[in-house]
């Protein structure tokens, strides 16, 4: 009788599943805070409507700030070094962050359509609650990658080298 060795089942990392779901509250927060949305930051009635072009940049910057904050928070969870395969977790986290930023954008647009006033955007599409600068959606994964890099560098300064000259912690280092 032979025992066939089954390959170990690899579960999807939590970051691939949960990070896009975090885009839902991020999108709602974007609509609540941004000018042209509910405008809870300034509460200026002149900035409540998207008909004023001065609203468009702060609206995009509000989403940008939320996505950068989300990227930094995700990096703290990814850089803890307690994962069996930290590189796979990082890649899954970056993919989840990209999906989460798209979910946040879609949720903000949906919240504006459901809960905001009806808007006539025939003159310009940006009058409606929207995102003009599409590269903003790349800020969540970019902030995650940069923050993980910085956290790993800071973590390496406190590690003692072993006999081979590599750090004693597994982390994201290529030398094992």
Phi and psi in degrees as a GROMACS rama.xvg file:
@    title "Ramachandran Plot"
@    xaxis  label "Phi"
@    yaxis  label "Psi"
@TYPE xy
-107.035  143.035  UNK-2
-99.2871  118.369  UNK-3
-88.7487  128.442  UNK-4
-78.8844  122.203  UNK-5
-85.3892  140.581  UNK-6
-67.4242  142.982  UNK-7
-65.5937  136.524  UNK-8
-71.7595  129.009  UNK-9
-101.37  118.306  UNK-10
-84.1406  152.153  UNK-11
-65.5195  138.573  UNK-12
-62.6913  148.77  UNK-13
-58.1536  -30.9918  UNK-14
-67.5414  -26.7481  UNK-15
-73.5329  -25.6794  UNK-16
-98.1862  -45.0555  UNK-17
-83.3491  -29.821  UNK-18
-64.9619  -44.3108  UNK-19
-61.3329  -32.1234  UNK-20
-66.3674  -26.8819  UNK-21
-70.2161  -13.6109  UNK-22
-68.429  -24.5718  UNK-23
-64.9565  -54.3535  UNK-24
-65.9413  -29.5482  UNK-25
-65.3934  -40.367  UNK-26
-68.0019  -39.8238  UNK-27
-66.2104  -40.8934  UNK-28
-62.4813  -39.0849  UNK-29
-59.1741  -46.6416  UNK-30
-66.8533  -36.5564  UNK-31
-67.096  -40.2155  UNK-32
-91.157  -30.3921  UNK-33
-76.126  146.48  UNK-34
-63.3953  140.103  UNK-35
92.7872  -17.8553  UNK-36
-100.341  -133.228  UNK-37
-76.6155  -21.126  UNK-38
62.9417  49.204  UNK-39
-77.29  -14.5141  UNK-40
-74.2928  -55.0115  UNK-41
-95.2631  -32.7295  UNK-42
55.7103  21.3108  UNK-43
-82.3828  120.76  UNK-44
-63.0169  -25.2335  UNK-45
-68.8758  -24.946  UNK-46
-98.5106  4.30456  UNK-47
-75.4003  -22.7252  UNK-48
-106.565  147.494  UNK-49
-81.5748  1.20196  UNK-50
-71.7856  -19.3123  UNK-51
-89.2343  118.482  UNK-52
-61.8792  -19.6986  UNK-53
-66.7368  -13.8419  UNK-54
-80.6025  -26.4641  UNK-55
-66.0982  -43.009  UNK-56
-67.2043  -48.2587  UNK-57
-62.0581  -30.192  UNK-58
-64.189  -44.7782  UNK-59
-69.0287  -38.4764  UNK-60
-68.0921  -29.1891  UNK-61
-64.3348  -46.3451  UNK-62
-64.2538  -38.4397  UNK-63
-60.4385  -44.3412  UNK-64
-64.0141  -40.724  UNK-65
-64.782  -41.5715  UNK-66
-70.3463  -36.5023  UNK-67
-65.6375  -42.6569  UNK-68
-61.2509  -42.6082  UNK-69
-63.8833  -37.3217  UNK-70
-65.6818  -39.9192  UNK-71
-67.0875  -39.3039  UNK-72
-65.7571  -41.5524  UNK-73
-63.7249  -37.7266  UNK-74
-62.8141  -35.7356  UNK-75
-61.8221  -39.5041  UNK-76
-74.1927  -33.2909  UNK-77
-79.0004  -27.0915  UNK-78
-94.4889  14.9382  UNK-79
-73.764  -15.9897  UNK-80
76.5908  14.4562  UNK-81
-106.611  21.3894  UNK-82
-102.324  145.604  UNK-83
-66.461  -32.7531  UNK-84
-131.799  83.7548  UNK-85
-66.3177  -29.0538  UNK-86
-67.3711  -41.6409  UNK-87
-65.6159  -38.272  UNK-88
-65.2008  -38.787  UNK-89
-65.118  -46.3174  UNK-90
-62.6983  -41.3932  UNK-91
-65.6528  -37.9289  UNK-92
-65.0138  -38.6591  UNK-93
-68.0432  -40.4476  UNK-94
-65.3079  -41.1862  UNK-95
-65.6331  -35.6912  UNK-96
-66.6902  -39.9019  UNK-97
-64.8942  -44.423  UNK-98
-65.0735  -37.5171  UNK-99
-65.1791  -36.1666  UNK-100
-69.792  -34.5766  UNK-101
-68.306  -39.5802  UNK-102
-64.6334  -40.0442  UNK-103
-62.8745  -43.8457  UNK-104
-61.0291  -48.5477  UNK-105
-63.9768  -38.4758  UNK-106
-66.7392  -40.2061  UNK-107
-63.3803  -42.023  UNK-108
-64.9801  -42.3501  UNK-109
-65.1021  -41.8625  UNK-110
-62.3602  -38.3443  UNK-111
-65.8682  -38.4866  UNK-112
-72.205  -36.6589  UNK-113
-79.2121  -43.1154  UNK-114
-109.226  -12.5924  UNK-115
-88.5983  171.185  UNK-116
-73.5266  158.701  UNK-117
-68.4154  136.118  UNK-118
-124.088  134.659  UNK-119
-92.0073  104.07  UNK-120
-102.415  27.8671  UNK-121
-70.9691  -29.9328  UNK-122
-73.4849  -41.1605  UNK-123
-156.256  135.952  UNK-124
-65.1822  -22.9701  UNK-125
-77.757  -5.84696  UNK-126
-65.6876  -40.5963  UNK-127
-70.1164  156.118  UNK-128
-61.819  114.313  UNK-129
-154.237  179.828  UNK-130
-116.323  121.078  UNK-131
-89.1918  -35.4766  UNK-132
-100.64  95.3197  UNK-133
-61.3898  -31.3169  UNK-134
-62.0008  -12.7903  UNK-135
-58.05  -31.7741  UNK-136
-66.0928  -16.8883  UNK-137
-86.8964  -5.24838  UNK-138
-70.5501  -33.2359  UNK-139
-64.109  -52.9658  UNK-140
-66.8787  -33.4887  UNK-141
-66.498  -43.8071  UNK-142
-65.2963  -34.9278  UNK-143
-64.3394  -48.0342  UNK-144
-63.4629  -45.7185  UNK-145
-66.1851  -40.659  UNK-146
-68.0335  -38.577  UNK-147
-63.5843  -41.3189  UNK-148
-59.951  -47.2027  UNK-149
-66.2301  -42.6061  UNK-150
-64.8391  -37.028  UNK-151
-68.4095  -39.381  UNK-152
-63.682  -44.6071  UNK-153
-64.9612  -38.4889  UNK-154
-67.4163  -32.4933  UNK-155
-72.2136  -25.3857  UNK-156
-68.1043  -24.3323  UNK-157
-94.2722  -1.50565  UNK-158
-93.1777  142.182  UNK-159
-86.3359  138.648  UNK-160
-70.6958  146.625  UNK-161
-89.9201  -165.203  UNK-162
-63.61  -31.1858  UNK-163
-85.0048  -7.57508  UNK-164
95.4673  -1.12875  UNK-165
-91.3828  158.87  UNK-166
-64.7009  156.998  UNK-167
-80.3284  -17.4982  UNK-168
-93.8807  145.769  UNK-169
-64.3386  -59.0016  UNK-170
44.0349  -142.451  UNK-171
-102.398  11.7114  UNK-172
-69.2492  148.423  UNK-173
-82.6221  -21.8682  UNK-174
-89.6819  125.249  UNK-175
